[in-house]
Amino acid sequence: MSIEPTRPQRESLLSHFAVMICALVVMCGVLAAIGWGISLAMTPAPVEAERTDQNETVARFREIGLEIGRNGEDQIQVVATRYPLLLTDQELAIVDGLPHLEVLDLRGAPITDQALVHTENLPNLRELYLGGSIITDVEQTLFRTTITDAAIPHITKLKTLRVLSLARTGITDAGIAPLSELPNLESLYLVDVQVTDDAIEDLAKLKSLKHLYLHETPITAEGVKRLQELLPGTDVQHTH
């Protein structure tokens, strides 16, 4: 009497096959996860690297007393004095060639005319503030401005300039005539400067001006009246 081997049931074979498939899928998933983890660990995080670069840039500007502002595309658009007395002529080189810079506020900084060579290569600069405050002379108690008529040749290379403040600088009548080389100048602050009636004719050549501030200058009421006649489309403000 022979005993035939028991034939495996079909259901049992299918069950074993399913278990093997599941195990294979799990193993592939584990290997993929391990590979992804290794790849992630070896790839530098661009966001973190970018954030580090940004922090380093901010730190460099702050070391010399400057604060920066960025536009929506994270490009430096504004540079202003935070601690103005820290800034020197040499350190202003940090702004040289910034392609997207639109506002440069250096009020209160004890820089000289020579420092402005670093501002000549700013193709989109729209606003430049030099010397002291437009409103108060608080900086004058700390230092004597050294911006003079010799700074004007550097400034006139900024053809996109729309706002210029020369408040509480050493600008005189001689520095006014070259400003006609700024074709887009709309606002000019001449506060507490030695500009007199002798500069009226030169001021009248600034045809693009919309606002002219002549506070605390030697210009007389008669000079202002003459200027208003020559620049009827300009808002001229004047107080002694």
Phi and psi in degrees as a GROMACS rama.xvg file:
@    title "Ramachandran Plot"
@    xaxis  label "Phi"
@    yaxis  label "Psi"
@TYPE xy
-91.5654  145.857  SER-2
-109.875  115.238  ILE-3
-80.4708  141.885  GLU-4
-61.9921  143.952  PRO-5
-70.0958  126.747  THR-6
-78.1373  129.405  ARG-7
-59.6113  143.227  PRO-8
-70.062  145.069  GLN-9
-59.7754  -39.087  ARG-10
-64.46  -35.6094  GLU-11
-66.3888  -40.1741  SER-12
-63.0547  -43.7628  LEU-13
-62.8797  -37.464  LEU-14
-65.2564  -45.3393  SER-15
-61.8813  -40.8965  HIS-16
-63.0647  -40.6226  PHE-17
-64.8245  -39.958  ALA-18
-63.3214  -41.2983  VAL-19
-64.1842  -41.2103  MET-20
-62.4715  -44.8117  ILE-21
-61.2133  -43.154  CYS-22
-62.7304  -40.0638  ALA-23
-64.5507  -41.8418  LEU-24
-63.0781  -44.0717  VAL-25
-62.1173  -43.3569  VAL-26
-63.2732  -41.8859  MET-27
-62.7008  -39.8097  CYS-28
-63.394  -42.0423  GLY-29
-63.657  -45.0881  VAL-30
-63.0415  -39.7929  LEU-31
-64.4015  -41.4433  ALA-32
-64.1548  -41.1733  ALA-33
-63.304  -43.934  ILE-34
-63.5187  -41.108  GLY-35
-64.0868  -39.784  TRP-36
-64.5591  -41.7522  GLY-37
-64.5044  -43.2697  ILE-38
-62.0289  -42.3471  SER-39
-63.7383  -39.7132  LEU-40
-67.613  -31.504  ALA-41
-86.6694  -16.4029  MET-42
-92.3476  126.11  THR-43
-66.5464  143.769  PRO-44
-80.244  111.314  ALA-45
-63.0643  -35.1553  PRO-46
-65.2558  -45.2723  VAL-47
-65.7083  -39.9336  GLU-48
-63.7538  -41.5795  ALA-49
-64.8343  -41.2015  GLU-50
-64.1164  -38.4333  ARG-51
-63.34  -43.4557  THR-52
-60.8775  -41.9394  ASP-53
-62.4148  -44.4713  GLN-54
-63.6145  -38.6239  ASN-55
-66.052  -38.1031  GLU-56
-64.3452  -46.5762  THR-57
-58.9084  -42.6146  VAL-58
-63.0672  -40.4574  ALA-59
-63.076  -41.7625  ARG-60
-68.4878  -40.9699  PHE-61
-67.8306  -29.4298  ARG-62
-60.2441  -27.5732  GLU-63
-109.983  20.8789  ILE-64
83.8208  18.1174  GLY-65
-113.511  151.335  LEU-66
-119.507  147.152  GLU-67
-120.993  155.509  ILE-68
-129.766  143.822  GLY-69
-115.229  156.329  ARG-70
-90.0382  -172.643  ASN-71
-64.8017  -19.5328  GLY-72
-99.1519  15.1956  GLU-73
66.0726  27.8674  ASP-74
-99.7423  143.378  GLN-75
-67.2338  118.73  ILE-76
-116.177  -25.4625  GLN-77
-132.965  134.688  VAL-78
-130.172  127.118  VAL-79
-140.011  154.137  ALA-80
-74.8572  126.236  THR-81
-99.3602  -47.7806  ARG-82
-124.764  82.376  TYR-83
-57.9408  -30.8344  PRO-84
-70.9341  -9.56546  LEU-85
-81.9815  -18.5086  LEU-86
-82.7066  135.837  LEU-87
-122.548  170.731  THR-88
-56.4448  -46.4945  ASP-89
-65.7219  -38.6796  GLN-90
-72.3897  -19.4936  GLU-91
-66.7396  -11.7996  LEU-92
-59.5587  -16.0795  ALA-93
-63.1344  -23.5429  ILE-94
-92.6282  -10.2111  VAL-95
-58.0536  121.554  ASP-96
82.8227  8.55659  GLY-97
-66.5441  110.904  LEU-98
-71.2356  -22.4042  PRO-99
-110.415  6.94478  HIS-100
-68.2753  126.548  LEU-101
-114.4  -27.5147  GLU-102
-129.287  125.087  VAL-103
-126.772  109.138  LEU-104
-110.671  106.528  ASP-105
-113.338  22.1859  LEU-106
-61.2905  132.776  ARG-107
91.1896  -11.6127  GLY-108
-81.3517  131.244  ALA-109
-81.5969  49.9457  PRO-110
-87.0535  164.499  ILE-111
-109.639  177.417  THR-112
-56.0099  -37.6777  ASP-113
-63.5863  -26.4718  GLN-114
-64.0328  -26.6974  ALA-115
-73.4958  -4.85541  LEU-116
-62.1218  -26.2027  VAL-117
-77.5975  -7.13342  HIS-118
-100.65  -4.92497  THR-119
-67.7496  -28.9456  GLU-120
-101.997  55.1787  ASN-121
-123.84  87.113  LEU-122
-66.5792  -15.5388  PRO-123
-121.972  17.1549  ASN-124
-68.0552  127.761  LEU-125
-111.422  -28.3991  ARG-126
-134.115  130.375  GLU-127
-132.939  123.212  LEU-128
-118.067  118.865  TYR-129
-120.828  170.45  LEU-130
72.8672  -132.229  GLY-131
-106.031  -172.728  GLY-132
-67.0022  147.908  SER-133
-70.8535  -28.9815  ILE-134
-100.743  -43.6672  ILE-135
-129.005  154.344  THR-136
-99.7933  31.5085  ASP-137
-58.6158  -36.2092  VAL-138
-65.1949  -28.0731  GLU-139
-67.0745  -17.1172  GLN-140
-78.8714  -14.0791  THR-141
-102.036  -32.476  LEU-142
-157.391  164.802  PHE-143
-104.746  120.726  ARG-144
-58.6806  144.476  THR-145
-116.053  14.2367  THR-146
-80.7594  123.215  ILE-147
-129.195  -170.139  THR-148
-59.368  -23.4826  ASP-149
-67.3699  -14.1021  ALA-150
-81.0488  -20.4228  ALA-151
-59.7023  -41.8553  ILE-152
-57.8871  -31.4417  PRO-153
-71.3525  -41.0098  HIS-154
-66.9354  -38.6564  ILE-155
-69.8891  -5.07867  THR-156
-83.3855  -6.21758  LYS-157
-94.0366  79.8634  LEU-158
-69.7332  -15.5601  LYS-159
-90.5665  -0.267566  THR-160
-65.4544  132.457  LEU-161
-115.839  -30.4027  ARG-162
-126.227  128.798  VAL-163
-135.266  124.752  LEU-164
-112.482  120.763  SER-165
-114.983  27.426  LEU-166
-60.3518  134.356  ALA-167
57.4445  37.3452  ARG-168
-106.294  -174.586  THR-169
-94.8438  21.535  GLY-170
-65.4113  139.336  ILE-171
-126.326  -172.639  THR-172
-54.1422  -36.4664  ASP-173
-63.8034  -23.0008  ALA-174
-88.1248  -3.70679  GLY-175
-82.5605  -45.2637  ILE-176
-53.1238  -44.9479  ALA-177
-64.1189  -17.3944  PRO-178
-65.2191  -15.5481  LEU-179
-66.6184  -11.0819  SER-180
-79.7411  -1.67941  GLU-181
-99.2031  95.789  LEU-182
-69.3456  -19.0725  PRO-183
-110.692  9.32314  ASN-184
-66.0131  122.662  LEU-185
-112.622  -31.4962  GLU-186
-131.151  128.929  SER-187
-131.112  124.169  LEU-188
-105.074  113.485  TYR-189
-119.169  76.474  LEU-190
-104.194  127.823  VAL-191
55.1974  49.0891  ASP-192
-125.435  162.074  VAL-193
-90.0185  61.8243  GLN-194
-105.831  128.784  VAL-195
-116.896  -174.706  THR-196
-60.9148  -21.6513  ASP-197
-65.586  -16.6663  ASP-198
-95.2454  1.00815  ALA-199
-57.8901  -46.4908  ILE-200
-62.9777  -37.9532  GLU-201
-70.7898  -38.6343  ASP-202
-63.0859  -34.6886  LEU-203
-67.101  -15.0896  ALA-204
-82.3168  -6.14373  LYS-205
-86.5962  73.8142  LEU-206
-67.4576  -21.4893  LYS-207
-84.3784  -5.52558  SER-208
-64.2697  133.682  LEU-209
-108.316  -29.5957  LYS-210
-136.885  130.801  HIS-211
-133.51  121.697  LEU-212
-110.607  117.613  TYR-213
-119.954  39.4285  LEU-214
-72.1379  142.701  HIS-215
57.2206  41.3575  GLU-216
-117.149  164.976  THR-217
-74.2681  -1.62363  PRO-218
-61.3928  134.086  ILE-219
-88.773  169.413  THR-220
-61.6606  -37.2526  ALA-221
-64.5698  -39.1054  GLU-222
-65.021  -40.2082  GLY-223
-64.6559  -42.4204  VAL-224
-59.8813  -44.6771  LYS-225
-61.7942  -41.0356  ARG-226
-64.9485  -39.9011  LEU-227
-64.8046  -32.6196  GLN-228
-69.32  -36.7001  GLU-229
-79.8151  -26.8432  LEU-230
-124.818  69.7065  LEU-231
-64.1746  -22.4787  PRO-232
-92.6725  7.4348  GLY-233
-108.998  134.146  THR-234
-81.573  105.978  ASP-235
-101.593  119.98  VAL-236
-112.668  134.869  GLN-237
-147.117  127.562  HIS-238
-141.966  151.172  THR-239
